[in-house]
Amino acid sequence: MKYLGKDIDFSKYQWVDEFRKGINEYRAINPENLTKSNNHNTFYLKTTIWTEDTHIGELLGYIIAKKNGIKVCDAELYKTPSSSDNTKFIHGVISYVDKNIDEQIIPSGPIIRNYLQKINFSNKLYGNIDIETIFNAVFDFMNRHRRPYQEFLEFKQDFINMAVWDIKNMNPDRRMDNWFFRVNERTGKTDLYPMFDNEMILGFDEMIGKSEYSQEELSVADKKRKSAILTPEDVMKKQNYSDYEKFFNFLLLKYPIQTRKAFESVNNFTLEDLEDTLENIEGISKTRKKKVIQLFNKRTEQLNKIFEKNRINEKDKMHI
């Protein structure tokens, strides 16, 4: 399948809000959309001044997640002419589609902060938070809204799917404002809003350079692609990021069933799938393709080693 940038006609969209500098939110002009709230990412279209490569990274993240069977916002690549009025961008735009008019999108930050206040958490937050606190805050939120325990278990699996997906695809940007809750206002059902802002995967946020990685450069690049979701130990040490090996090991030990299921899902997207996809996305340089493949192979190799070591350790424990 070819993934080509599509021409876009802004006259079909109504400008709504500027979420932050360089990001404009639009929504299609039709009656059902006019009742939408102004939460970030609830509109039918988001235009940004990301670089061309990060737009492609967002599209690739969508393609990979769909293949993995992991919930992700729809994304498409668009092309627009250069303009000086900040409504059109040279590099392209990404659309997010929120199809259900009954859905309310709730940012994660206020829910987690309310929980931390409730338990009298006194330490200063350093931007990111650990996964156990996230689960405790979500359980508290769902319990207060009398949601069934099964919904919490489904959220937990979805969140671990996202965390493992981020580790596998080297996404360092899953801060609290980059994942949301979704509440169906008619039924009350609460779940994890599909993933978005995946543009930093596999090094798409970095300058491309002139050649592929040396082995030493590849190891350095792999090590520095960390997780924005933390372990409890990272929070105690006031870390902003977690080393991916450490975080993956923590998940395997703390949540073995959910993590193994997630790892099986993310491995559904193979090297052959990646090579084929990169060949069919418009606008990727040859050097970028080579580096993305190098990073994908390196991270896959490292995670498989960690997973196998954990599996052997579990077998050894069973024989003690």
C-alpha positions as CSV (number, residue, x, y, z in Angstrom):
1,M,0.0,0.0,0.0
2,K,1.3,3.5,-0.9
3,Y,1.2,6.2,1.7
4,L,1.2,9.5,-0.2
5,G,0.8,13.0,1.1
6,K,-2.8,14.2,0.3
7,D,-3.7,17.7,-0.8
8,I,-5.9,19.5,1.7
9,D,-8.5,22.1,1.3
10,F,-8.7,24.3,4.5
11,S,-12.0,25.8,3.4
12,K,-13.7,22.6,4.5
13,Y,-12.4,23.1,8.1
14,Q,-13.2,25.5,10.8
15,W,-10.2,26.8,12.8
16,V,-10.9,26.3,16.5
17,D,-7.9,26.9,18.8
18,E,-4.1,27.1,19.0
19,F,-3.1,24.4,21.6
20,R,0.4,25.7,21.8
21,K,2.8,27.6,19.6
22,G,2.9,26.1,16.1
23,I,0.0,23.7,16.6
24,N,-3.5,24.6,15.3
25,E,-6.6,22.6,15.9
26,Y,-9.3,22.4,13.2
27,R,-12.6,20.6,13.0
28,A,-14.7,19.7,10.0
29,I,-17.7,22.0,9.5
30,N,-20.7,19.8,10.1
31,P,-23.4,19.9,12.8
32,E,-22.2,16.9,14.9
33,N,-18.7,18.4,15.2
34,L,-19.9,21.8,16.3
35,T,-20.8,20.4,19.8
36,K,-17.2,19.1,20.4
37,S,-15.3,20.3,23.5
38,N,-12.0,22.1,23.1
39,N,-9.8,19.4,24.5
40,H,-6.5,18.8,22.6
41,N,-6.8,16.0,20.0
42,T,-10.6,15.9,19.9
43,F,-10.9,17.5,16.5
44,Y,-10.8,16.0,13.1
45,L,-7.6,17.7,12.0
46,K,-4.4,18.9,13.7
47,T,-1.9,20.9,11.7
48,T,1.6,21.4,13.1
49,I,5.0,22.8,12.1
50,W,6.8,19.6,12.9
51,T,9.5,18.7,10.4
52,E,8.5,16.6,7.4
53,D,10.3,13.6,9.0
54,T,8.3,13.8,12.3
55,H,5.1,13.9,10.3
56,I,6.3,10.7,8.6
57,G,7.2,9.3,12.0
58,E,3.6,9.9,13.2
59,L,2.3,8.1,10.2
60,L,4.6,5.2,10.6
61,G,3.7,4.9,14.3
62,Y,0.0,4.7,13.3
63,I,0.8,2.0,10.7
64,I,2.9,-0.1,13.2
65,A,0.3,0.2,16.0
66,K,-2.5,-0.9,13.7
67,K,-0.5,-3.9,12.6
68,N,0.2,-4.7,16.3
69,G,-3.5,-4.5,17.2
70,I,-2.9,-1.6,19.6
71,K,-5.3,1.3,20.0
72,V,-4.1,4.3,18.1
73,C,-5.6,7.5,16.7
74,D,-6.1,7.6,12.9
75,A,-3.4,9.5,11.2
76,E,-2.9,10.6,7.6
77,L,-0.2,12.5,5.8
78,Y,-1.1,15.7,4.0
79,K,0.7,18.2,1.8
80,T,0.1,21.9,1.8
81,P,1.8,24.8,0.0
82,S,4.0,27.3,1.8
83,S,2.1,30.2,3.3
84,S,2.9,33.2,5.6
85,D,-0.4,33.1,7.5
86,N,0.3,30.1,9.7
87,T,-2.6,28.2,8.4
88,K,-0.6,26.1,5.9
89,F,2.7,24.5,6.3
90,I,5.3,23.3,3.9
91,H,5.9,19.9,5.6
92,G,2.4,18.5,6.0
93,V,-0.2,17.9,8.6
94,I,-1.6,15.0,10.6
95,S,-5.3,14.3,11.2
96,Y,-6.7,12.6,14.3
97,V,-10.2,11.2,13.9
98,D,-12.5,11.1,17.0
99,K,-15.5,9.1,15.5
100,N,-17.8,8.7,18.5
101,I,-19.9,11.8,19.3
102,D,-20.6,10.4,22.8
103,E,-17.0,10.4,23.9
104,Q,-15.4,12.8,26.3
105,I,-11.6,13.1,26.3
106,I,-10.1,13.7,29.7
107,P,-6.4,14.6,30.2
108,S,-4.5,12.3,32.5
109,G,-2.6,15.1,34.4
110,P,-5.5,16.3,36.6
111,I,-6.6,12.8,37.6
112,I,-3.1,11.8,38.7
113,R,-2.5,15.1,40.5
114,N,-5.9,14.8,42.3
115,Y,-4.8,11.3,43.5
116,L,-1.4,12.5,44.7
117,Q,-3.1,15.2,46.7
118,K,-5.5,12.7,48.2
119,I,-2.6,10.5,49.4
120,N,-0.6,13.6,50.6
121,F,2.2,13.0,48.2
122,S,4.7,15.7,49.2
123,N,7.6,15.2,46.8
124,K,8.0,17.6,43.9
125,L,6.9,16.0,40.6
126,Y,9.6,16.1,37.9
127,G,7.4,16.0,34.9
128,N,6.9,12.2,34.5
129,I,5.4,9.7,36.9
130,D,5.8,6.0,37.6
131,I,3.5,3.3,36.3
132,E,2.3,2.0,39.7
133,T,1.1,5.5,40.7
134,I,-0.7,5.8,37.3
135,F,-2.5,2.5,38.0
136,N,-3.4,3.5,41.5
137,A,-4.7,6.9,40.3
138,V,-6.8,5.2,37.6
139,F,-8.2,2.6,40.0
140,D,-9.2,5.4,42.4
141,F,-10.8,7.4,39.6
142,M,-12.8,4.4,38.2
143,N,-13.7,3.3,41.7
144,R,-15.1,6.7,42.6
145,H,-17.2,6.6,39.4
146,R,-18.4,3.1,40.2
147,R,-16.9,1.5,37.1
148,P,-16.6,-2.3,37.0
149,Y,-13.2,-3.8,37.9
150,Q,-13.0,-5.4,34.5
151,E,-12.8,-1.9,33.0
152,F,-9.7,-1.2,35.1
153,L,-8.1,-4.5,34.0
154,E,-8.7,-3.6,30.4
155,F,-7.2,-0.1,31.0
156,K,-4.2,-1.8,32.6
157,Q,-3.6,-4.1,29.6
158,D,-4.0,-1.2,27.2
159,F,-1.6,1.0,29.1
160,I,1.0,-1.8,29.3
161,N,0.5,-2.4,25.6
162,M,1.3,1.3,25.0
163,A,4.3,1.3,27.4
164,V,5.8,-1.8,25.7
165,W,5.0,-0.4,22.3
166,D,6.9,2.8,23.3
167,I,9.9,0.8,24.4
168,K,10.0,-1.3,21.3
169,N,9.6,1.7,18.9
170,M,11.9,4.0,20.9
171,N,9.3,6.6,21.8
172,P,10.6,8.9,24.6
173,D,7.7,11.2,24.6
174,R,4.8,9.5,26.5
175,R,4.5,12.3,29.1
176,M,1.3,12.9,31.0
177,D,0.0,15.2,28.4
178,N,0.5,12.6,25.7
179,W,-2.0,10.1,26.9
180,F,-5.7,10.6,27.8
181,F,-8.7,8.9,29.2
182,R,-11.8,8.4,27.2
183,V,-15.3,8.3,28.8
184,N,-18.5,7.4,27.0
185,E,-21.0,9.9,28.3
186,R,-23.9,7.7,27.4
187,T,-22.7,4.4,29.0
188,G,-20.0,5.6,31.4
189,K,-17.5,3.2,30.0
190,T,-14.0,4.5,30.7
191,D,-10.8,3.4,28.8
192,L,-7.5,4.5,27.5
193,Y,-7.8,7.0,24.6
194,P,-6.0,5.6,21.6
195,M,-2.3,6.6,21.3
196,F,-1.3,9.8,19.6
197,D,1.8,12.0,19.3
198,N,4.0,9.1,18.3
199,E,6.2,11.2,16.0
200,M,9.4,10.6,17.9
201,I,9.6,6.9,17.2
202,L,12.7,5.3,15.8
203,G,14.7,8.5,15.8
204,F,12.4,10.5,13.5
205,D,12.8,13.5,15.8
206,E,16.5,13.6,15.3
207,M,18.6,15.2,12.5
208,I,19.3,12.6,9.8
209,G,22.9,13.2,9.1
210,K,24.8,12.1,6.0
211,S,25.3,8.4,6.6
212,E,24.0,5.4,8.5
213,Y,25.1,4.6,12.1
214,S,28.5,3.0,12.9
215,Q,28.1,0.2,15.5
216,E,29.3,2.5,18.3
217,E,26.9,5.3,17.2
218,L,24.1,2.7,17.0
219,S,24.7,1.5,20.6
220,V,24.7,5.1,21.8
221,A,21.5,5.9,19.9
222,D,19.8,2.8,21.4
223,K,20.8,3.6,24.9
224,K,19.6,7.2,24.9
225,R,16.0,6.4,23.6
226,K,14.5,6.1,27.1
227,S,11.0,5.8,28.5
228,A,9.0,8.8,29.8
229,I,6.9,6.4,32.0
230,L,9.0,5.6,35.1
231,T,9.6,2.8,37.6
232,P,8.9,3.7,41.3
233,E,12.7,3.7,41.9
234,D,13.2,6.3,39.2
235,V,10.7,8.6,40.9
236,M,12.5,8.2,44.2
237,K,15.8,9.1,42.5
238,K,14.0,12.1,40.8
239,Q,14.7,10.9,37.3
240,N,12.8,12.3,34.3
241,Y,13.3,9.1,32.2
242,S,13.7,5.4,32.7
243,D,16.3,3.3,31.0
244,Y,14.4,1.1,28.7
245,E,16.1,-2.1,29.8
246,K,15.3,-1.3,33.4
247,F,11.7,-0.4,32.7
248,F,11.1,-3.5,30.5
249,N,12.6,-5.8,33.2
250,F,10.3,-4.1,35.8
251,L,7.2,-4.7,33.7
252,L,8.2,-8.3,33.2
253,L,8.6,-8.9,36.9
254,K,5.7,-6.8,38.2
255,Y,3.1,-7.5,35.4
256,P,4.3,-10.6,33.7
257,I,1.1,-11.8,32.0
258,Q,0.1,-8.4,30.6
259,T,3.7,-7.6,29.6
260,R,4.2,-10.9,27.7
261,K,0.9,-10.4,25.9
262,A,2.0,-6.9,25.0
263,F,5.4,-8.0,23.8
264,E,3.8,-10.7,21.6
265,S,1.6,-8.0,20.0
266,V,4.4,-5.5,19.3
267,N,6.5,-8.3,17.7
268,N,3.7,-8.8,15.1
269,F,5.4,-6.0,13.1
270,T,8.5,-7.5,11.6
271,L,11.6,-6.2,9.9
272,E,10.1,-7.2,6.6
273,D,6.9,-5.2,7.4
274,L,9.1,-2.2,8.2
275,E,11.1,-2.4,5.1
276,D,8.0,-2.7,2.9
277,T,6.3,0.2,4.7
278,L,9.3,2.5,4.4
279,E,9.4,1.8,0.7
280,N,5.8,2.9,0.3
281,I,5.8,6.2,2.4
282,E,6.4,9.3,0.3
283,G,9.2,11.6,1.3
284,I,11.7,9.4,3.3
285,S,15.4,9.7,2.4
286,K,17.5,6.6,1.8
287,T,19.7,7.5,4.8
288,R,16.6,7.9,7.1
289,K,15.3,4.5,5.9
290,K,18.7,2.8,6.7
291,K,18.9,4.4,10.2
292,V,15.3,3.5,11.1
293,I,16.0,-0.1,10.1
294,Q,19.2,-0.1,12.1
295,L,17.4,1.2,15.2
296,F,14.5,-1.2,14.8
297,N,16.9,-4.2,14.5
298,K,19.0,-3.1,17.5
299,R,16.1,-2.5,19.8
300,T,14.4,-5.8,18.7
301,E,17.6,-7.7,19.4
302,Q,18.0,-6.1,22.9
303,L,14.5,-6.7,24.0
304,N,14.4,-10.3,22.8
305,K,17.5,-10.9,25.0
306,I,15.9,-9.4,28.0
307,F,12.6,-11.3,27.4
308,E,14.5,-14.6,26.9
309,K,16.6,-14.1,30.0
310,N,13.4,-13.4,32.0
311,R,11.8,-16.5,30.7
312,I,14.8,-18.7,31.6
313,N,14.8,-17.2,35.1
314,E,11.1,-17.9,35.5
315,K,11.7,-21.6,34.5
316,D,14.6,-21.8,37.0
317,K,12.4,-20.6,39.8
318,M,9.8,-23.2,39.0
319,H,12.4,-26.0,39.6
320,I,13.6,-24.7,42.9
